[in-house]
Amino acid sequence: MPDSATPAPIPEAPKPPLLKTLRRILAFARPYRSRLVTAIVLTLIGTSVGLIVPLGLKALLDSVFQAANPGLLDRLALGLFGLFVVQALVSFGGWYLLEWTGERVVTDLRRRLYEHLHRLGLRFFAETRTGEISSRLTNDVGKIQSAVTSDLSTALTLILTLIGSVVLMVALNWRLSLVVFLTVPPVALGGRYFGQVVRKLSRTIQDQLADTTAVAEEAISSVRVVQAFAREPYEIHRYGEAVEALFGTAKKRALIVAGFWSSMGLLIFTALVIIFWYGGREVLDGRLTAGDLVAFIFYALNIARSVGGATRLYANFNSAAGASERLFELLDTEPEIQSAPDAEPLPEPVRGAVAFEEVSFGYEADQPVLDGVTFAVEPGQTVALVGPSGAGKTTLLNLIPRFYDPDAGTVRIDGHDLERLTIPSVREAISVVAQDIELFGTSLAENIRYGRLDATDEEIEAASRAAHAHEFIRLLPNGYTTPVGERGVKLSGGQRQRVAIARALLKDPPILLLDEATSALDAESEALVQEALARLMEGRTSFVIAHRLATVRDADRILVLDEGQIVEDGTHAELVARDGLYARLAALQFDESRFAETLA
């Protein structure tokens, strides 16, 4: 496999303003604007009903009790009950539509993010830890979810309640309203500072959470290595350090949150005491009725609750903004490999001719892995790639399905420049069978059907028979419906290879890439896999990377790579006769008597 940079976090982009980030999140709600407008109207009606209640209490104190009018009391109670029923109905509709829209936005965001991930090239995944990506798909999206569902609904209600309460409170007594207004600036300024601090800490927490996810995922996926080296204590300590660092940041955030809310509570209740005192004096002096004071206090409490709630939501939105920044960094990562706007599908039928023309490539700008590679392969030929470790063999194979693009030169299939063809059409013409087989944790049938999604059960069985996989599959308790476990852990190496070959046979591609497909197998498994591979390669253009002479000596052509260049090109017999690098590599792997037999 190619050397690559150590997996690292996705580069952090400059932090955008909060409103810009929130607008970008809400842009996902644009297709559902009609539901949003309906929800806002319903929420407005429900909030308006809630604002009428203090006026009902004012009427109860100032009119019903003073006039001792039970009929008026009955009508007032019945009217309030009717309003509450209306409020319940419209609130249900408004909250449901807002929640629905929020959940739909999150679903669309998840799908958009996952779709974008599949457009990114292998270089991105080689340089980014899997746990980091998983954390963004789960933890970060989950953080945004509350912001665009319940928090969005609450924010709308609080804004409408705040505006309505201010208008009605001023109408009741503008002098007493000044006491309330004096508390708003310190609460708003404190909330702004609080929100900025929480946003920064939340971003740090999301990064640390990604680190803990990556540590756990790496250890669990490599559990055999961990247990084989008895490194459980080391991994437990490593994970412990990660979660303790996360706890340290969360503790700091908790301290700031607790300090802020206790300070805000003291400020708000001090204002209420002043309102009680000053309003009571106004009632005693006859400038304010008891009903006015009670209604005013209710509106003041509404404002206090709205401002406090808005501050909490501001912190929540800042926290969500920290998570969304990480998501948008991922969405803004440009795919390195893309189909050109005017790209055309690879013309069918694909013959399988492959050509490299002065191709150079490096994973790092100053470290070329391939240097001026040129060759042409005819349709149906089997070409073996041989060379010391790091010579560029796997890299060469990776350029054929456009996992990477060359830094210079051209790769062609049937005479067509790959960069002028659509990527799906190129990859549909190619199958890859590697040493490290990737299987999904589903059934054997589903793994084989991955080669051609519309294949019938009969076609799957036929491919399995040709790949010598049917023999062991039929002995399993559930046959083709048997789950293989994560990455095929329930199967042996030889069994996984045969499943992969069956998958490739089912796809029936004109071009086949085999990367060390038999190097890790025992003799019995290798014999079965070799026979299956021979059937797979029939009539196809095949590129084979192998270190075993038995695997490559029957190839139509052998390309010998060294330091990124093709240094020898010919058949097995021709290269042995030249007594060059190929002959030396072969001599290192086989004793002289066996090596001599190959010359006959």
Secondary structure, 3 states (H helix, E strand, C coil): CCCCCCCECCCCCCCCCHHHHHHHHHHHHHHHHHHHHHHHHHHHHHHHHHHHHHHHHHHHHHHHHHHCCHHHHHHHHHHHHHHHHHHHHHHHHHHHHHHHHHHHHHHHHHHHHHHHHCCCCHHHHHHECHHHHHHHHHHHHHHHHHHCCHHHHHHHHHHHHHHHHHHHHHHHCHHHHHHHHHHHHHHHHHHHHHHHHHHHHHHHHHHHHHHHHHHHHHHHHCHHHHHHCCCHHHHHHHHHHHHHHHHHHHHHHHHHHHHHHHHHHHHHHHHHHHHHHHHHHHHHCCCCCHHHHHHHHHHHHHHHHHHHHHHHHHHHHHHHHHHHHHHHHHHCCCCCCCCCCCCECCCCCCCCCEEEEEEEECCECCECCEEEEEEEECCCCEEEEECCCCCCHHHHHHHCCCCCCCCEEEEEECCEEHHHECHHHHHHCEEEEECCCCCCCCEHHHHHHCCCCCCCHHHHHHHHHHCCCHHHHCCCCCHHHCECCHHHCCCCHHHHHHHHHHHHHHHCCCEEEEECCCCCCCHHHHHHHHHHHHHHHCCCEEEEECCCHHHHCCCCEEEEEECCEEEEEECHHHHHHHCCHHHHHHHHHCCHHHHHHCCC
